[in-house]
């Protein structure tokens, strides 16, 4: 481990230990340690990236820099020194001066953090005025200045709007302005771009980076996405389960990772998938589908035409709101289309779920994004997987047990899972059980709706590999809905790019992903962060030149 | 079952005691239910532990038999209201659309009439038998249970696992009893404790007004009515059933609280 070179660190953390209390059902509550002694320094004006999977303790460490433990979390040991003072030993009064004064915080969901009943300006300037750093007038001038720096439209007047009157990406930038307004020494960014679409993320990322550089503030940048953190930070600390795995300069971590875990993170999504040729007869043919939700006068889908061949994967890519999940609802029959037909395995599917035959229902299964809500928390894994077997094939008793175990083996879970409840599984295991439930029906087509986007990169990688393996064994087709182009590259045979309810680009993977691109596909493709230092600048520069050329 | 908190233990003890007394009333009670054994309003003595009532019956005996009637009617009415209310509520939530609208608006209609007045009107034309009382109270209370059950179920039916069951082609019975009910049980059990208490109060009110359980059968509201004149002379007889009602209320709610606490886990694991 190499120490950050600095004479007087702004933030000095030594032997930080953080604990929490767990409440296992049926047992006495007991304390556990979630961060086991972390050391690091942060020099003024530098950016340190904290990276790790969920549960690695990165947010908890970030909040410890404000002497705060969220929920039942408690800082149990160590020192956190800001500007030479140990803030863990300070009284409440000093901590109040620290929070929102010297150290500020940008959270993941701006929409949930802003008070919807107050205007943006009032909230952006609140901390600065409360801390007596600026008068109301000065703070407002400062805020407008920051709005301009962050590239928000109409910086003079945007402050008088309410949070719901600006877009998600704009609100996230407002939150950055909020954090920078009191002129802090340190800002804690907690996954500031994770909830945004890729094309929005790149703008917010560039704005944050520029604002950090212009104001000379130091920052802790917390994220699970190594490619993102590589763009903004000077140093990176890799965390796993509350311990430090590796610490180094961004250059070293990205280009020369020493630890095995870091290497795995850097090389994630290295799946190579060779595109299959289309066959003569498609399994699924979606023709001219137009759909709208009841009670609205707006078509969410406009004349969609796609085909999916047996044993292959069609990826539907697009941002949130592009209509890709609605397409899945139409295909499954949950939302009857207002126009168009769906042909499945040579027969026309009835538009409404209630009039479809049991055979149609069985051959078309679905896997959801949130495995947590896709499984009944009061049913065991055995019941969850066993029900389709019983329902479609009438399997009972021993035959059912054997088949459940076969399926569990197929999803690489093995013995001892039948009697567990979903709450007793990890995120990746839950998604595997959902896959097994879909497979139990012996379907011809599985619709995968953002199945990996709620998972950590390494876990998601495992799921994708499993899906590819299962496709080979069971010869099942996947309709893969995602916003993540890296996933698409890894598993698709053909791709449909959706934008505002229309398919703007459709064809075999090799064709869709090679130039010449249409404007939207180009924007989408170039916005996906690459694990390369300086990528952000390249893209921004490239776009600037293009717009200058036009 | 090892870590039962003290409050729940107390609640369990008294609830158990009341129900046992109700079950074995003829064995426990020192005298016959309608037997006149002494003078009017005798003070408590070794012969009559709580004294006698307005016509000389043993008050303890009356209380024990009264508890039997009151608890029986309240229990049956609560069971009826829960079975009917929650099944209708789940059915409305799972079906949605016009089915939901039709049932919900009908329930609103019933709820807009104050239930005591509704009951008084019905009882003034119907014969006052135990069956009629149970049916009436159960039906009236089921509207409240319906509201709760529907509200809880509406939140559950939008979960992905219910959608998955629909996509599988499951019938409405499976969706109601296997997907929705287990996840709605916690709030329903808590509500059941409360509803039982309301049922006790309701039947006592009716009896006090003379429209509930008819003499010579004993019930707690009836005992208050029979002995209310005694209060003027400093006779406690009318207060004992009130104490009984209060103790039953509190203990049942202690138990309900504990059950709610045990089954509500944020992780939704084994309760």
Interface residues (C-beta under 8 A of the other chain):
Chain A: X25 X26 X28 X332 X333 X334 X353 X356 X358 X361 X362 X364 X365 X366 X368 X370 X373 X374 X375 X376 X377 X378 X379 X387 X388 X391 X421 X422 X423 X424 X437 X441
Chain B: X3 X159 X160 X161 X163 X164 X166 X167 X168 X169 X170 X178 X179 X182 X183 X265 X267 X268 X269 X270 X271
